[in-house]
Amino acid sequence: MSIQDMESVEKLKSWINESDNIVFFGGAGVSTESGIPDFRSENGIYSAISEYGYRPEKILSRSFFRKHKEIFFEYYKKNLLFDDAKPNNAHKALAELEKQGKLKAVVTQNIDNLHQDAGSHKVLELHGTLFRNYCVKCGKQFSMDYVTSTPGVTICDDCGGVVRPDIVLYEEGLDGRVIDESLYYIKNADVLIVGGTSLAVYPAAGLINYYRGNKLVLINKTATGYDNRADLIIRDSIGEVFAHVMGWDE
């Protein structure tokens, strides 16, 4: 255990123990401890021009997908899929808190399905998920196994259309239903815990503005643009923080 700010973690533990209306809002930093790289750090997925000569943000855009499907599929299958990743203590703790009736929802910017793998049920995926795939022509749904079973562009076995991941690409809007439901939970939360995100990606980060309570917790190793509004800031490992809160480090 290497928590530096134990006083703040104990305060978080107290708030969690006293509440049955907690919402968690998370980003890529929640999954880095499971071996999945983030996007914008020094060693993140977006840190350099890809081997194809394009910025990753360009490759993962709607217009690029339409024009250069071969490069899009090769890049995403090589760089975004982490089949061996397992839920860490943060994912597991959130699932347990939901089971206890304390956590009402997880609002996530991640597309890796680790919250569901840990046992969470109410997961609102702002940017979609790689674990749902659909044919752009006929709409048929496909599993991740179907996508990874063949290299290159994934083709529908019914109509021959292209099967794409159900994620929000650049130049695409977020799902309005997911936004509305996320806003509902955030607005009505007693405790809002924000973890593993710099809160720099909009419109997702803007959802925090709708929180009306007085227990806004930020767990992130670096500063965020919302630090001045937080009621509690913790700069430690999110997995270790939740392990202590749950009593798993004793």
LINRA-V521825 format. One record per pair of residues at least 6 apart in sequence whose C-alpha atoms are under 6 Angstrom apart, sorted by the first residue. I is the first residue (numbers start at 1). J is the second residue. D is the distance in Angstrom with one decimal. If there is no record, write none. Layout:
<<I/J/D> <I/J/D>>
This chain:
<<3/236/5.9> <13/245/5.1> <20/102/3.9> <21/102/5.7> <21/103/6.0> <21/189/5.5> <21/190/5.3> <22/102/6.0> <22/103/4.6> <22/104/5.8> <22/189/5.7> <22/190/5.9> <22/191/4.8> <22/192/5.9> <23/103/5.8> <23/104/5.7> <23/105/5.2> <23/189/6.0> <23/192/5.0> <24/106/4.9> <24/192/5.9> <24/193/4.8> <24/194/5.9> <25/107/4.7> <25/108/5.7> <25/194/4.7> <26/108/4.8> <26/194/5.7> <26/195/4.9> <26/196/5.7> <27/109/5.1> <27/110/5.9> <27/196/4.9> <27/197/4.5> <28/38/5.1> <28/110/5.9> <28/196/5.9> <29/196/3.6> <29/197/5.9> <30/196/4.8> <34/85/5.7> <34/86/5.8> <34/88/5.7> <37/44/5.7> <38/44/5.0> <39/45/4.6> <39/46/5.2> <40/46/5.6> <46/56/5.7> <49/55/4.7> <59/72/5.8> <60/169/5.7> <61/169/5.0> <61/170/4.2> <62/169/5.7> <62/171/5.8> <65/72/5.8> <70/153/5.8> <73/152/5.8> <73/153/5.5> <74/152/5.7> <87/114/5.4> <87/118/5.7> <89/239/4.8> <89/243/5.9> <90/239/4.6> <90/242/5.6> <91/115/5.4> <91/118/5.8> <92/118/5.2> <95/119/5.3> <95/120/4.4> <97/103/5.3> <105/122/5.1> <106/123/4.8> <107/124/4.8> <108/125/5.2> <109/126/5.3> <109/127/5.5> <111/128/5.8> <111/129/4.1> <111/130/5.7> <127/167/5.6> <127/168/5.0> <128/166/5.7> <128/167/4.2> <128/168/5.9> <129/166/5.7> <129/167/5.2> <130/165/5.3> <131/144/5.3> <132/166/5.4> <133/141/5.7> <133/142/5.0> <133/164/5.5> <133/165/4.3> <133/166/5.2> <134/140/5.4> <134/141/4.4> <134/142/5.8> <134/163/5.1> <134/164/5.7> <135/161/5.9> <135/162/5.5> <135/163/4.1> <136/162/5.9> <137/161/5.2> <147/154/6.0> <154/162/5.9> <154/163/5.3> <155/161/5.6> <155/162/4.7> <155/163/5.5> <156/163/5.8> <186/211/5.4> <187/210/5.5> <187/211/4.7> <187/212/5.9> <190/213/5.8> <191/215/5.0> <192/216/5.0> <193/217/4.7> <194/217/5.9> <194/218/4.9> <195/218/5.9> <195/219/4.6> <195/220/5.7> <196/220/5.1> <198/224/4.9> <199/205/4.9> <215/231/5.6> <216/230/5.2> <216/231/5.2> <217/230/6.0> <217/232/4.8> <217/233/5.9> <218/233/4.8> <219/234/4.7> <219/235/5.9> <220/235/5.2> <221/235/4.5> <221/236/5.9> <243/249/5.9>>
